[in-house]
Amino acid sequence: MSGPVTPADAPPVPEHGECERRVVEVLESRTSEVGQLSVRRALPRRARRTVGAWCFADHMGPADVTADRGVDIGPHPHIGLQTVTWLAAGEILHRDSLGSEQVIRAGQLNLMTAGIGVAHSEEATGRYAGELHGIQLWVAQPDATRNGRPAFEHHAELPRVELGRHGDATVFVGDFAGAESPARRDSEHTGVDVALRGPCALPLRADYEYAVVVLDGAVDVEGTTVTPGHLAYLGSGREEVDVRTADGAAARLVLLGGVPFDDEILMWWNFVARTRAEIDEARAAWQAFDHRFGVVASALARIGAPEPMWRAAK
């Protein structure tokens, strides 16, 4: 699943959110349609643009898909970001202009680095039918790498850690509780899938800001109940946060964290940039079938880029 970001999510202006300390701020996600699926967009929101370098979070499903009909997002471009695809259930086929063709399954990680430009599609696998459930995330690349070469990696095995008697975690990006993911990261950030069965203390880094996106069940975060369709922003300055489920019920959440991202970013459609001129250039290249984005070997229709509002208004 990938974008697009629209003005309904956040204004398309270069800015970054202010990092607060030790809060529990619950924000409602926006329901959107992406491909054939309904998603709940937790980031960006007008009140909270980023959490560390994390700048986009779409909670997709649970939804029923067939072997030939599911995500069905045709070739489209990206610049200046990494896509992080994490599934709780199901399978998706990734194809990109680097020649990658990779099925991702629950508990595995697909990470694509756009850099100066890449295109990809997300498709039904042609064999899997059943429940599809997961989260698509974007990470804003820093200036040091955002104009670099695109890349793709897949990780079938990721570190897991026990969190006392009532929780366990899979670290898909970054480091957490003494475990570190093998996935590339261009800034200091982390992404963790946490399964809960009661009270649990999640270890944190005081220099990171954090947020929680609940995938299943209801999670009490320091006295505030968080359910699917919401993001709980926790701020920075914590060394741990107490979470729990009611009466031992099961729940699942994604913990996102990172050093506050100081670069001012502009997000529009499927692009993360710094200026309107950068987006105008990327859009023009995509519309002109320029070699910058390459070709994706997909039978799905290529998605054209809309006119940016600042050009349409002229």
C-alpha positions as a printed NumPy array, in Angstrom:
array([[  0.   ,   0.   ,   0.   ],
       [  1.336,   3.42 ,  -0.897],
       [ -0.294,   6.81 ,  -0.501],
       [ -1.205,   9.082,  -1.96 ],
       [ -1.015,  11.973,   0.485],
       [ -3.677,  14.622,  -0.079],
       [ -4.478,  18.038,   1.481],
       [ -7.1  ,  16.224,   3.586],
       [ -4.222,  14.576,   5.462],
       [ -1.968,  17.595,   6.018],
       [ -1.223,  20.899,   4.259],
       [  1.377,  20.489,   1.466],
       [  3.817,  22.969,   2.952],
       [  7.388,  22.489,   4.179],
       [  7.206,  22.117,   7.945],
       [  7.855,  19.699,  10.777],
       [  5.911,  19.038,  13.951],
       [  7.035,  20.151,  17.367],
       [  8.249,  17.364,  19.639],
       [  6.48 ,  17.366,  23.011],
       [  7.591,  15.626,  26.202],
       [  5.771,  12.828,  28.019],
       [  2.253,  13.26 ,  26.678],
       [ -0.48 ,  10.855,  25.599],
       [ -2.14 ,  12.65 ,  22.712],
       [ -4.739,  10.555,  20.839],
       [ -5.404,  11.489,  17.215],
       [ -8.136,  10.012,  15.035],
       [ -7.099,   8.444,  11.737],
       [ -8.721,   9.408,   8.437],
       [-10.469,   6.694,   6.433],
       [ -9.333,   6.578,   2.812],
       [ -9.535,   4.229,  -0.167],
       [ -6.234,   2.982,  -1.627],
       [ -6.472,   0.532,  -4.493],
       [ -9.213,  -1.935,  -3.587],
       [ -8.812,  -1.513,   0.175],
       [-10.08 ,   0.801,   2.842],
       [ -7.291,   2.174,   5.051],
       [ -7.1  ,   4.242,   8.225],
       [ -4.458,   6.932,   7.785],
       [ -2.773,   7.714,  11.109],
       [  0.055,   9.844,   9.635],
       [  0.283,  12.522,   8.44 ],
       [ -2.45 ,  14.403,  10.283],
       [ -2.822,  18.146,  10.491],
       [ -2.025,  18.062,  14.211],
       [  0.929,  15.675,  13.852],
       [  2.979,  15.505,  10.658],
       [  5.816,  13.2  ,  11.743],
       [  7.036,  10.944,  14.537],
       [ 10.801,  10.921,  14.238],
       [ 11.424,  10.298,  10.54 ],
       [  8.129,   8.365,  10.211],
       [  5.892,  10.53 ,   8.032],
       [  3.135,   8.193,   6.811],
       [  1.139,   5.32 ,   8.332],
       [ -1.779,   3.543,   6.654],
       [ -3.468,   0.787,   8.689],
       [ -4.988,  -1.528,   6.058],
       [ -7.654,  -4.117,   6.715],
       [ -8.488,  -6.567,   8.026],
       [-10.032,  -7.29 ,   4.623],
       [-10.796, -10.387,   2.584],
       [ -8.865, -10.731,  -0.681],
       [ -8.809, -13.293,  -3.455],
       [ -5.879, -14.773,  -5.341],
       [ -6.421, -12.293,  -8.179],
       [ -7.987,  -9.281,  -6.507],
       [ -6.721,  -7.504,  -3.426],
       [ -4.39 ,  -4.535,  -3.167],
       [ -4.073,  -3.869,  -6.915],
       [ -2.07 ,  -0.63 ,  -6.894],
       [ -0.5  ,  -0.07 , -10.304],
       [  2.982,   1.335, -10.954],
       [  3.537,   4.708,  -9.295],
       [  6.638,   6.734,  -8.338],
       [  8.322,   7.802,  -5.1  ],
       [ 11.145,  10.161,  -4.181],
       [ 12.864,  11.003,  -0.895],
       [ 11.386,   8.232,   1.258],
       [ 11.509,   4.597,   2.285],
       [  8.396,   2.402,   2.13 ],
       [  8.13 ,  -0.061,   5.008],
       [  5.52 ,  -2.783,   4.468],
       [  4.524,  -4.872,   7.493],
       [  1.758,  -7.482,   7.456],
       [ -0.094,  -9.004,  10.395],
       [ -1.905, -11.405,   8.027],
       [ -1.875, -12.235,   4.325],
       [  0.446, -11.792,   1.363],
       [  1.238,  -9.042,  -1.177],
       [  3.377,  -9.129,  -4.317],
       [  5.847,  -6.242,  -4.696],
       [  7.308,  -5.326,  -8.095],
       [  9.585,  -2.344,  -8.736],
       [ 11.616,  -0.611, -11.436],
       [ 14.833,  -2.112, -10.035],
       [ 13.61 ,  -5.496, -11.242],
       [ 12.581,  -6.728,  -7.786],
       [  9.672,  -9.174,  -7.57 ],
       [  9.011, -10.229,  -3.995],
       [  6.066, -11.758,  -2.147],
       [  5.832, -10.464,   1.41 ],
       [  4.089, -12.538,   4.08 ],
       [  3.016, -11.825,   7.639],
       [  6.025, -11.312,   9.901],
       [  8.349, -10.396,   7.041],
       [  9.629,  -6.988,   5.951],
       [  9.76 ,  -5.292,   2.558],
       [ 11.776,  -2.065,   2.59 ],
       [ 12.169,   0.051,  -0.537],
       [ 14.408,   3.123,  -0.6  ],
       [ 13.298,   5.661,  -3.203],
       [ 16.172,   8.142,  -3.105],
       [ 16.199,  10.175,  -6.332],
       [ 13.407,   8.077,  -7.793],
       [ 11.849,   4.608,  -8.021],
       [  8.518,   3.143,  -9.112],
       [  6.673,   0.092,  -7.843],
       [  3.372,  -1.773,  -7.826],
       [  1.609,  -3.71 ,  -5.074],
       [ -0.511,  -6.61 ,  -6.262],
       [ -2.419,  -9.76 ,  -5.44 ],
       [ -0.058, -12.739,  -5.438],
       [ -2.091, -14.912,  -7.799],
       [ -2.333, -17.662,  -5.183],
       [ -3.235, -16.261,  -1.754],
       [ -6.873, -15.839,  -0.715],
       [ -7.957, -14.901,   2.776],
       [ -7.447, -12.1  ,   5.271],
       [ -5.119,  -9.195,   4.531],
       [ -4.123,  -6.977,   7.446],
       [ -1.124,  -4.767,   8.049],
       [  0.421,  -1.323,   7.964],
       [  2.235,   0.62 ,   5.258],
       [  4.741,   3.156,   6.542],
       [  6.953,   5.821,   5.   ],
       [ 10.216,   7.122,   6.417],
       [ 11.447,  10.541,   5.254],
       [ 15.038,  10.306,   4.062],
       [ 17.527,  12.867,   5.372],
       [ 19.418,  15.209,   3.053],
       [ 22.438,  12.911,   3.144],
       [ 20.637,  10.099,   1.282],
       [ 17.443,  11.439,  -0.264],
       [ 19.086,  12.069,  -3.65 ],
       [ 20.929,   8.753,  -3.637],
       [ 20.289,   5.587,  -5.623],
       [ 17.1  ,   3.588,  -5.047],
       [ 17.265,   0.158,  -3.437],
       [ 15.096,  -2.719,  -2.232],
       [ 15.517,  -5.335,   0.481],
       [ 13.445,  -8.169,   1.932],
       [ 13.898,  -9.675,   5.39 ],
       [ 12.169, -12.981,   6.1  ],
       [ 13.737, -13.356,   9.565],
       [ 13.651, -10.581,  12.162],
       [ 14.643, -10.426,  15.834],
       [ 12.029, -11.146,  18.494],
       [ 12.161, -10.263,  22.193],
       [ 10.078, -11.329,  25.186],
       [  8.576,  -8.513,  27.258],
       [  7.956, -10.223,  30.575],
       [  4.969, -12.57 ,  30.928],
       [  2.478, -10.521,  28.943],
       [  4.136,  -9.399,  25.748],
       [  6.515, -10.146,  22.933],
       [  7.864,  -7.963,  20.158],
       [  9.247,  -8.223,  16.626],
       [ 11.742,  -5.498,  15.725],
       [ 11.308,  -4.765,  12.015],
       [ 13.357,  -1.535,  11.88 ],
       [ 15.989,  -0.139,  14.23 ],
       [ 16.749,  -1.313,  17.769],
       [ 14.498,  -2.107,  20.699],
       [ 14.997,  -3.89 ,  24.04 ],
       [ 18.485,  -5.042,  23.092],
       [ 17.519,  -6.433,  19.675],
       [ 18.334,  -4.808,  16.327],
       [ 16.759,  -5.311,  12.913],
       [ 19.083,  -5.977,   9.941],
       [ 17.062,  -3.547,   7.8  ],
       [ 18.642,  -0.385,   6.428],
       [ 17.872,   2.896,   8.127],
       [ 19.154,   6.338,   7.155],
       [ 18.295,   8.025,  10.454],
       [ 17.823,   7.032,  14.095],
       [ 14.35 ,   5.462,  14.22 ],
       [ 12.627,   2.233,  15.18 ],
       [  9.512,   0.235,  14.306],
       [  8.25 ,  -2.608,  16.512],
       [  5.265,  -4.997,  16.341],
       [  4.08 ,  -5.758,  19.904],
       [  1.647,  -8.522,  20.91 ],
       [  0.087,  -7.946,  24.357],
       [ -1.744, -10.246,  26.772],
       [ -1.843,  -8.021,  29.856],
       [  0.25 ,  -5.33 ,  31.582],
       [  3.656,  -4.628,  30.068],
       [  6.361,  -1.963,  30.282],
       [  7.861,  -1.058,  26.901],
       [ 11.492,   0.142,  27.144],
       [ 12.078,   3.419,  25.305],
       [ 14.898,   5.828,  24.497],
       [ 14.602,   9.254,  26.092],
       [ 16.002,  10.996,  22.977],
       [ 13.296,   9.463,  20.747],
       [  9.731,  10.631,  20.307],
       [  7.184,   7.804,  20.025],
       [  3.699,   6.929,  18.879],
       [  1.493,   3.837,  19.09 ],
       [ -0.844,   2.575,  16.356],
       [ -3.184,  -0.19 ,  17.556],
       [ -3.859,  -2.917,  14.974],
       [ -6.107,  -5.207,  17.049],
       [ -7.959,  -4.944,  20.337],
       [ -7.869,  -2.11 ,  22.856],
       [ -4.706,  -0.932,  24.609],
       [ -4.536,   1.174,  27.757],
       [ -1.591,   3.592,  27.482],
       [ -0.982,   5.144,  30.905],
       [ -4.707,   5.359,  31.598],
       [ -5.819,   6.324,  28.069],
       [ -7.592,   3.724,  25.928],
       [ -6.393,   3.487,  22.326],
       [ -8.263,   1.455,  19.692],
       [ -7.79 ,   0.799,  15.956],
       [ -8.341,   3.96 ,  13.956],
       [ -6.287,   6.096,  16.324],
       [ -2.667,   7.088,  16.901],
       [ -1.402,   7.81 ,  20.405],
       [  1.517,  10.266,  20.356],
       [  3.748,   9.826,  23.417],
       [  6.291,  12.6  ,  22.933],
       [  9.907,  12.212,  24.095],
       [ 11.799,  12.06 ,  27.379],
       [ 10.582,   8.589,  28.42 ],
       [ 12.641,   5.552,  29.354],
       [  9.551,   3.313,  29.337],
       [  5.799,   3.417,  28.877],
       [  3.215,   1.243,  30.617],
       [  0.652,  -0.438,  28.375],
       [ -1.955,  -3.073,  29.187],
       [ -4.991,  -4.884,  27.898],
       [ -8.244,  -5.381,  29.779],
       [ -8.532,  -8.616,  31.781],
       [ -5.742, -10.335,  29.874],
       [ -7.351,  -9.842,  26.476],
       [ -5.06 ,  -9.988,  23.45 ],
       [ -4.098,  -6.885,  21.492],
       [ -1.533,  -5.904,  18.905],
       [  0.16 ,  -2.564,  18.328],
       [  2.925,  -0.98 ,  16.292],
       [  5.361,   1.227,  18.201],
       [  7.022,   3.93 ,  16.084],
       [  9.861,   6.069,  17.37 ],
       [ 12.834,   8.132,  16.374],
       [ 14.976,  11.164,  16.953],
       [ 12.844,  14.207,  16.026],
       [ 13.288,  14.868,  12.311],
       [ 14.611,  18.421,  12.01 ],
       [ 14.477,  18.741,   8.212],
       [ 11.439,  20.607,   6.934],
       [  9.634,  18.322,   4.479],
       [  6.96 ,  18.822,   1.872],
       [  4.681,  15.838,   1.199],
       [  2.471,  15.689,  -1.868],
       [  0.97 ,  12.669,  -3.641],
       [  3.657,   9.945,  -3.476],
       [  6.601,  12.31 ,  -3.067],
       [  8.543,  13.53 ,  -0.031],
       [ 10.65 ,  16.577,  -0.869],
       [ 11.764,  19.937,   0.449],
       [ 10.42 ,  22.339,  -2.189],
       [  7.613,  22.613,  -4.712],
       [ 10.178,  22.79 ,  -7.496],
       [ 11.473,  19.326,  -6.578],
       [  7.964,  17.913,  -6.732],
       [  7.209,  19.678, -10.017],
       [ 10.355,  18.147, -11.533],
       [  9.552,  14.651, -10.266],
       [  5.958,  14.847, -11.475],
       [  7.045,  16.045, -14.926],
       [  9.561,  13.198, -15.181],
       [  6.935,  10.606, -14.268],
       [  4.38 ,  12.004, -16.701],
       [  7.005,  12.021, -19.475],
       [  7.996,   8.35 , -18.833],
       [ 11.486,   9.619, -18.032],
       [ 14.18 ,   7.025, -17.231],
       [ 14.476,   8.554, -13.733],
       [ 11.738,   6.209, -12.494],
       [ 12.365,   3.236, -14.761],
       [  9.744,   0.664, -15.734],
       [  7.779,  -1.775, -13.562],
       [  6.996,  -5.18 , -15.114],
       [  3.346,  -5.14 , -14.052],
       [  0.108,  -5.853, -15.917],
       [ -1.664,  -3.232, -13.802],
       [ -2.307,   0.203, -15.27 ],
       [  0.335,   2.855, -14.606],
       [ -1.021,   5.598, -12.285],
       [ -0.725,   9.134, -13.617],
       [  0.223,  12.015, -11.334],
       [ -2.406,  14.689, -10.695],
       [ -1.649,  18.372, -11.082],
       [ -0.328,  19.919,  -7.85 ],
       [ -2.711,  22.439,  -6.369],
       [ -0.143,  25.228,  -6.614],
       [  0.045,  24.729, -10.397],
       [ -3.651,  24.077, -10.926],
       [ -4.441,  27.386,  -9.214],
       [ -2.423,  29.393, -11.743]])
